[in-house]
Amino acid sequence: MHAITIPEPGGPEALVWSEVPDAVAGEGEVLVEVVAGAVNRADILQRQGFYNPPPGASPYPGLECSGRIAEIGPGVSGWSVGDEVCALLSGGGYAEKVAVPAGQLLPVPKGVDVKRAAALPEVVCTVWSNVFMVAHLRPGETLLVHGGSSGIGTMAIQLAKAVGAKVAVTAGTPEKLERCAELGADILINYREQDFVEEVRKATDGAGADVVLDNMGAKYLGRNVDVLAVNGRLAIIGMQGGIKGELNIATLLGKRAAISATSLRARPPAEKTAIVAAVREHVWPLLDAGHIRPVVDRELPMSDAAAAHRVVEDSGHIGKVLLVTQ
């Protein structure tokens, strides 16, 4: 089979479409013939040499994919060869085939073609686990999403609106904010021109955001705490703005607020299985009914993953960038 390899860390040109040994389904796994994968910021960090796969994971990048089951490994039930699926991965999505623990498989939703389903697993599992399972967003509350036009952001808007929350987003252009509004965002903030703390307070009669979903990390830490409402929850899922920041504990205590920070890739298989099961129970019916949808910016050949990485690094995209094998 072929896969994207990284012989040496570096820029997008470090991604090489190479012939590699075939993936094999082990105990409790299925072999998926990949139709499409999707690009995540974690893939860029891996390419640069900053985010190695966890022990035992595929060395190839790619944290989600879609395709068809080609083989059922020992100890697997409930799935059949030929089933159209999408999958949450620890690695290996940039390849023609990948072995997937059965607990990390999801059926392709009704009304979503198998290719576009590659845009779902990582973003849906990230949003559901952080915003709902950890931060417990409730109907009537306000969610602030940084990077509202990203893959994570476009899904967070839709899921929050589906449960009856109010959504504020930050983005860097009027075009991106317009797309966020089309998905249901209520409060649109251009972070290049407006202060998100001031704008969220203004839109919530001074209360602030009940939940903040943050991909920036250190750069926004202080202001994220400032924007929280009393009993607010800050969920940190990225560090695009650095890894070390100052935190005013007095402000945090005064608001009786909480901060959580999670990553998905390195979680034990049992935790990933539990998240995938929750997503299938709560989110898949919304997809099947057409209430939410994957947002795809463009599709590029998987062999040209370098071009896809350049698109994501330039931040000109809205939603997900897909890599297709077929």
N, C-alpha and C positions, 0 to 999 in steps of 0.2 A: 504494500500500500504506500501512499504518499502522505507526508505530513509536513507541517512547517517546523523546521528545526532552528535552533539558535546556536551555531557553532561558537560564536563569541558575542558577548553582550555589546550593545551599541545602538545606533540609530535604526530607523525602519529597514535600512538595507541589510541589517543583521538577520532578518527573517529569510530563511532559505527553504524552498519547496523541494523536499528530498525524498528519495525512496528509503523506506525504513521497514523493519520487521512488522509483519501483520499483528494487530492487536488480537488478544485471545481472551475469551470470557472465562473467568475463574469461578470459584464457588460463590453463589449468590449474585452473579453478574449476568448481564446480557451483552451481546455484541451489537452495536448499532452501526449501520451503514449510514454515514453522515450525508445529509443533503445540504445543511447549512450550519454555520457557527456564527457567533456574534462577538464583536470586539468590546472588551471592557478595559477600564483604566488599569486594572491589575495586570492585564496582558502586556501593557506598555511597560509597567514596572518590571515585570519578569524579563522582557526583552532587554531592558537596560541593566539587568543584573542585580536588581534590588528586591526581588520578591520570588524566591525559589519555591517550587512546588513542595507541598508537605511530603514526608517520607511515604514511599509506596505509590505516590501518584505518578501519572504520566509526565514525562519531561517536556512534552510539547505544550504550548500555550492553548488557552481556550477553556472557559469556565461554563459554557453552555453550548448546546447543539440541538439540532432536530434531525430526524431521519426515520429509518425503518429498521426494525429488529431483524438481524440476519442470523442470529444464533442464540439459543437459550442455554445458559450455563447450568451446572449442577445446583440443585437446591432451589431453583426458581419456579414459582407457580404464578398464575394469574396473567401471564403475558404469552403471546404467540409470535412465531416468526411471521414477519410481514406487517405487524402492528406499526402504525405511524405514531411516533413518540417524540417528546422533547425531554431534555435531561439536564440536571444540575451536575456539574463536574468539578473535580479537583484539578483537572488539567486534561489535555488531549483533544479538545474540541476542534483545533486547527488540523484536522486529519480526515482521511477518507473513511476510517473506521475507528471506533473507540469502545472500550469495555466500560460498562456503567453498572454500579451497584443497583440492584432492582428497586431498592427503596428510594432512589433518586430519579426514577422515571415518572413522567406524566404523559397521559394521552394527549395527542394534538386536539385542541378544543374544536367544537363545532364552528364552522364558519371561518376558521383560520387555516390557510393552506400550510402544508408541512414546512415549507421554506420559511415563512414568516414566524412560525412557532419558535424558531431559534432565538427570537428576540425576547422570549418570555421567562425562562427559568431563573436566571440570575437576578433579574430586576424584580420579579414578583416575589421570590423568596427573600430577597434583601428588604424590600419594602414591608412585606407582611410581617416578617420576624421582628423588624425594628420598630415600625410605627404602631403595629397592633399587638404583637405578642410581648414586646418589652415596654414600649411607651404607652400602650393601652389607649390609643386615640378613641374618643367616644363621639357619638352624634352630638352636634351643636358646638363642639370645640373647634378651635382654630389651629390648623397645621401650617407652619412655615417651611417651605421646601427651597433650599438653596440649589441653584442649577435646575430650575423648573423645566427647561427644554431638553435636558439630558434623558437618557434611557430610564434611569432611576426616577427622575423628576416627572416625566410624562406618565409613568405608571402610578407614582405616588398621588398625583393630582386626581387621577381617575378613581383610584381605590378610596381615597379620602372622601370624595364627593359621593361615591356609591354608598358609604355608610352614614352620610348626612353631616359631614364636617364642612367647615369653611376653610378655604385654601388660599394662602398667600404664597407667592413665588418671587424669587429673584432671577433675573436673567440680564444679559448684557446688550441686547438690541431690541428695538421695537418689534421686529419680525418674530423673534423668539417669544416675546411676551404675548404677541397676538396668537401664536399657536397654543400657548399655555391657556389663554382665555377660551379658545375653541374647545379645549379639553375640559373646561369647567372652572379654572382658577378665578377666584373672586377679587384678589388684591394683587395688582401687578406692579412690581418694583424693578426699575432699571438700576442695578447696583452701581453703574458708572456715573449716574446722575443724582441718585436719591439715597438717603440713609434708611436702611431697612428697619432699624429700631423705631425711628420716628414714624415711618409710614405704617408699620403694623400697629403701633399704639394708636395712631390717628384713626385707623380703620376699625379698631376694636374698643373705642371709647376709653382708651388708656389701659385696657386690661393686659394686652400682650398676647403672645402665642402660647397655647397650651402644650404644643409639641413642636419641636424644631428638628428637622431632618437635615443634617449637616455633612457635606462632603469636603469641607475646607480645613477643618481641624484648627490648628493654632491661630491662624490669622483671624478667625471669627470667634474665638472662644469667649473673650470678654463681652463682646456685643451680643452673642447668642444668649448668654446668661442675662444680660440687660433686657433683652426682648421677651424673655419668658414671663408668663403670667404666674400668679401665685399657684403653687402646686404644679408648675410646669415641668416638662421633661425634655431634655436635650439628648438626642440620639446622634452620636458621631459615627459616621461610616467611612470617612476618608480623611486624607491629610494632604490635599492638594495645596493648602496654604501653610504647610509646615507642621512640625511635630512637637514643638515646645512653645507653650503659651502661659500667660499669667492668669490666675483665677482669683477673683475676689470672693473669698469664702463668706464674708459677711453678707454680700448680696445673695449668694446661694442660700444661706441660712434664712435670711429675711423672707425669701420667697418660698421656703420649704420645697425647694426644687431638687431635681435629680438629674444626674448625667450618666449616660451609658455609652459604651464604645464597643462595637463588635465588628468582627470580620466573619465572612461566611466560609471561605475556602478551607481554613485550617480546623474547622469544627469536626469533632468525631463523627463517624458515619451515623451513629444513633441519633445525634442531634439534627443532622441534615435530613434523615428519614422523617423525624418528627415535624420538621418545618415543611417538607414536601407534602406530608400527609395533611397538614393544616391548610396549606395552599390549595390542595386538591378539594378539600371540603368547603372552604370559604370563598376562594377566588375563581375556581374553575366554573362554577355555575354562572358567575357574572360574565365570564368569557363566552360560555356556551349560549347565553341569552343575548349576547351582543351589547351588553351594557358597558363593557370596557374592551379595549383592543390594543394589540401591540402597535407601537409607532415606529416605523422603519424609515430612516433617512435615505438609504441607498443600499444596493447590493453590488458587491465586487467579487471577482473570482478569488477563491481561497489561495490559489497560487500567487496572487498579487496582494498578499496580506500587508506588504509594506505600504501600498497606496492607502489601504484602509486605516492603518495606524497614523499616517500623515493627516488624514481627514479628522480623526478623533483628537489628535494632538493640537490641531489648529482650532478646535472647538467651533467649527462652522456648521456642524450637523445638528439636527433636531431628532431626538429619539435614537434608535440603534442603527449601527452600521453592520451589515451582514456580510459574511464570507460564504460563497456558495460553491459547492463541488459539482452540481448538476444543473 
